[in-house]
Amino acid sequence: MNVKKIWTSNDFDSLDWHDSIIYSVHFPLETQTFLLDIDYLFDWELNHDSNMYSFYVSPCTISFNDTLYLKFNIDFRDSVKLFISEIRRHNERLSPNGLVTLWSYEIETDKGLIEFEASDFTMTVKQQPALGLSQVLGRP
């Protein structure tokens, strides 16, 4: 499987982050860029003989630009792993100065919700998808 290296806001509706594990979070500092390092599941295949699935997974970084109003409501009480259930964006509008289009984003995880506003996003694929029996590549 060969996938493109850069996915942008134009691709948002064609992406599905369900069951992607989050390895690290980089908070927006001077650049106002909020980053997530994840394993993204590009596809899965059912082996009809074994009735088991195989997964095409790649390490990726998601960048949300011009991030504002970042809010976490995450509860790690039962486990420290964090999986994405869904990423939603809505409420497209111009910034108060009229120079940037902003979106409201919600990242629903298995442990709670991450909410913020951002102008756009990019997902960078760090290596082409590898086929394996796990949805997780197992990075440290």
Secondary structure as a PSIPRED ss2 file (coil, helix, strand):
# PSIPRED VFORMAT (PSIPRED V4.0)

   1 M C   1.000  0.000  0.000
   2 N C   1.000  0.000  0.000
   3 V C   1.000  0.000  0.000
   4 K C   1.000  0.000  0.000
   5 K C   1.000  0.000  0.000
   6 I E   0.000  0.000  1.000
   7 W E   0.000  0.000  1.000
   8 T E   0.000  0.000  1.000
   9 S H   0.000  1.000  0.000
  10 N H   0.000  1.000  0.000
  11 D H   0.000  1.000  0.000
  12 F H   0.000  1.000  0.000
  13 D H   0.000  1.000  0.000
  14 S H   0.000  1.000  0.000
  15 L C   1.000  0.000  0.000
  16 D C   1.000  0.000  0.000
  17 W C   1.000  0.000  0.000
  18 H C   1.000  0.000  0.000
  19 D C   1.000  0.000  0.000
  20 S E   0.000  0.000  1.000
  21 I E   0.000  0.000  1.000
  22 I E   0.000  0.000  1.000
  23 Y E   0.000  0.000  1.000
  24 S E   0.000  0.000  1.000
  25 V E   0.000  0.000  1.000
  26 H E   0.000  0.000  1.000
  27 F C   1.000  0.000  0.000
  28 P C   1.000  0.000  0.000
  29 L C   1.000  0.000  0.000
  30 E C   1.000  0.000  0.000
  31 T C   1.000  0.000  0.000
  32 Q C   1.000  0.000  0.000
  33 T C   1.000  0.000  0.000
  34 F E   0.000  0.000  1.000
  35 L E   0.000  0.000  1.000
  36 L E   0.000  0.000  1.000
  37 D E   0.000  0.000  1.000
  38 I E   0.000  0.000  1.000
  39 D E   0.000  0.000  1.000
  40 Y E   0.000  0.000  1.000
  41 L E   0.000  0.000  1.000
  42 F E   0.000  0.000  1.000
  43 D E   0.000  0.000  1.000
  44 W E   0.000  0.000  1.000
  45 E E   0.000  0.000  1.000
  46 L E   0.000  0.000  1.000
  47 N E   0.000  0.000  1.000
  48 H C   1.000  0.000  0.000
  49 D C   1.000  0.000  0.000
  50 S C   1.000  0.000  0.000
  51 N C   1.000  0.000  0.000
  52 M E   0.000  0.000  1.000
  53 Y E   0.000  0.000  1.000
  54 S E   0.000  0.000  1.000
  55 F E   0.000  0.000  1.000
  56 Y E   0.000  0.000  1.000
  57 V E   0.000  0.000  1.000
  58 S E   0.000  0.000  1.000
  59 P E   0.000  0.000  1.000
  60 C E   0.000  0.000  1.000
  61 T E   0.000  0.000  1.000
  62 I E   0.000  0.000  1.000
  63 S E   0.000  0.000  1.000
  64 F E   0.000  0.000  1.000
  65 N E   0.000  0.000  1.000
  66 D C   1.000  0.000  0.000
  67 T C   1.000  0.000  0.000
  68 L E   0.000  0.000  1.000
  69 Y E   0.000  0.000  1.000
  70 L E   0.000  0.000  1.000
  71 K E   0.000  0.000  1.000
  72 F E   0.000  0.000  1.000
  73 N E   0.000  0.000  1.000
  74 I E   0.000  0.000  1.000
  75 D C   1.000  0.000  0.000
  76 F C   1.000  0.000  0.000
  77 R C   1.000  0.000  0.000
  78 D C   1.000  0.000  0.000
  79 S C   1.000  0.000  0.000
  80 V C   1.000  0.000  0.000
  81 K C   1.000  0.000  0.000
  82 L C   1.000  0.000  0.000
  83 F E   0.000  0.000  1.000
  84 I E   0.000  0.000  1.000
  85 S E   0.000  0.000  1.000
  86 E E   0.000  0.000  1.000
  87 I E   0.000  0.000  1.000
  88 R E   0.000  0.000  1.000
  89 R E   0.000  0.000  1.000
  90 H E   0.000  0.000  1.000
  91 N E   0.000  0.000  1.000
  92 E E   0.000  0.000  1.000
  93 R E   0.000  0.000  1.000
  94 L E   0.000  0.000  1.000
  95 S C   1.000  0.000  0.000
  96 P C   1.000  0.000  0.000
  97 N C   1.000  0.000  0.000
  98 G C   1.000  0.000  0.000
  99 L C   1.000  0.000  0.000
 100 V C   1.000  0.000  0.000
 101 T E   0.000  0.000  1.000
 102 L E   0.000  0.000  1.000
 103 W E   0.000  0.000  1.000
 104 S E   0.000  0.000  1.000
 105 Y E   0.000  0.000  1.000
 106 E E   0.000  0.000  1.000
 107 I E   0.000  0.000  1.000
 108 E E   0.000  0.000  1.000
 109 T E   0.000  0.000  1.000
 110 D C   1.000  0.000  0.000
 111 K C   1.000  0.000  0.000
 112 G E   0.000  0.000  1.000
 113 L E   0.000  0.000  1.000
 114 I E   0.000  0.000  1.000
 115 E E   0.000  0.000  1.000
 116 F E   0.000  0.000  1.000
 117 E E   0.000  0.000  1.000
 118 A E   0.000  0.000  1.000
 119 S C   1.000  0.000  0.000
 120 D E   0.000  0.000  1.000
 121 F E   0.000  0.000  1.000
 122 T E   0.000  0.000  1.000
 123 M E   0.000  0.000  1.000
 124 T E   0.000  0.000  1.000
 125 V E   0.000  0.000  1.000
 126 K C   1.000  0.000  0.000
 127 Q C   1.000  0.000  0.000
 128 Q C   1.000  0.000  0.000
 129 P C   1.000  0.000  0.000
 130 A E   0.000  0.000  1.000
 131 L E   0.000  0.000  1.000
 132 G E   0.000  0.000  1.000
 133 L C   1.000  0.000  0.000
 134 S C   1.000  0.000  0.000
 135 Q C   1.000  0.000  0.000
 136 V C   1.000  0.000  0.000
 137 L C   1.000  0.000  0.000
 138 G C   1.000  0.000  0.000
 139 R C   1.000  0.000  0.000
 140 P C   1.000  0.000  0.000
